[in-house]
Amino acid sequence: MGQLIFDSTTRTTIDDRALAHLQIVMLNKLRRRESFAFSWKYPASEGDGRSTVWVAPELPLHFRFSGSRAPSINPAWIDLLMDSANTGSGLHLVPEPPAGTTVAAPAAD
């Protein structure tokens, strides 16, 4: 399990595979100087609940992976995550679709 750390004070634990996909989406958005919200749910072991942070190019963001190998990337998952990031509610971790899945265009927000 890796960690996503915002502004050195807020962090969440995320599976390395999911974190690698989030990293691609987040860095692509930030490279284009696009800000967005990122929301996640806490597992029952951490008291349930949810959090949202504002991600912006000028704010520190740290991806910390527990494993040393980069996972294979599922382009369909990247598309779903990017679609999520481009909505009014912002980026949230969606389940990984089967490899080779074609992603339909998102509904208007």
C-alpha positions in Angstrom: 0.0 0.0 0.0 1.3 3.4 -1.0 0.5 6.8 0.3 -0.7 10.0 -1.3 0.5 13.0 0.7 -0.9 16.5 0.2 0.9 19.5 1.6 2.9 17.2 4.0 -0.1 17.2 6.4 -2.9 15.2 4.8 -2.3 11.7 3.6 -4.3 8.7 2.6 -3.2 5.0 2.0 -3.9 3.7 -1.5 -3.0 0.4 -3.2 0.1 0.9 -5.3 -1.6 -0.1 -8.5 -4.4 2.4 -8.0 -1.9 5.1 -6.8 0.1 4.7 -10.1 -3.1 5.3 -12.1 -4.0 8.3 -9.9 -0.5 9.7 -10.3 -0.8 9.7 -14.1 -4.2 11.5 -14.0 -3.2 14.0 -11.4 0.2 14.9 -13.0 -1.5 15.3 -16.4 -4.0 17.7 -14.9 -1.4 19.6 -13.0 0.9 19.8 -16.1 -1.9 21.6 -17.8 -2.2 23.9 -14.7 -5.6 22.6 -14.0 -6.8 22.5 -10.4 -9.4 19.9 -9.2 -10.9 18.3 -6.1 -9.9 14.8 -5.1 -12.1 12.8 -2.7 -11.7 9.4 -1.1 -13.4 7.2 1.5 -11.7 5.8 4.6 -12.0 2.1 5.3 -13.8 0.9 8.4 -10.5 0.3 10.0 -9.8 4.0 9.9 -13.2 5.0 11.1 -15.1 5.3 7.8 -15.8 8.8 6.7 -14.5 10.6 3.7 -12.2 13.5 2.8 -11.8 16.0 -0.1 -8.7 18.0 -0.9 -8.1 20.8 -3.4 -5.3 19.8 -5.8 -3.5 22.8 -7.5 -0.2 23.2 -9.4 1.3 25.3 -6.6 0.6 22.8 -3.8 3.0 20.0 -2.8 1.9 16.5 -3.7 3.9 13.4 -2.9 3.3 9.9 -4.2 4.9 7.2 -2.0 4.8 3.7 -3.3 5.5 0.7 -1.0 6.7 -1.5 -3.9 9.7 -1.0 -6.2 8.1 -2.1 -9.4 5.8 0.0 -11.5 2.6 -1.8 -12.3 1.2 -2.2 -15.8 -1.2 0.6 -16.7 -4.8 0.1 -17.8 -5.6 2.8 -20.3 -9.4 2.3 -19.7 -8.9 3.0 -16.0 -6.9 6.2 -16.8 -9.8 7.3 -19.0 -12.4 6.7 -16.3 -10.3 8.5 -13.7 -9.7 11.5 -16.0 -13.4 11.6 -16.8 -14.1 11.7 -13.1 -11.5 14.5 -12.6 -13.2 16.6 -15.2 -16.5 16.6 -13.4 -17.8 19.2 -11.0 -17.4 16.7 -8.1 -13.8 16.1 -9.0 -11.5 13.1 -9.0 -12.4 10.0 -7.0 -11.1 6.5 -7.2 -13.4 4.3 -9.4 -13.1 0.5 -9.7 -10.7 -0.7 -12.3 -12.5 -1.9 -15.5 -11.3 -5.0 -17.3 -8.3 -4.4 -19.6 -9.3 -3.5 -23.1 -12.7 -2.0 -22.0 -13.9 0.9 -24.1 -15.0 3.9 -22.0 -18.1 5.7 -23.0 -18.2 9.5 -23.0 -19.3 10.8 -19.6 -22.7 12.3 -19.0 -22.8 16.1 -18.6 -22.3 17.2 -15.0 
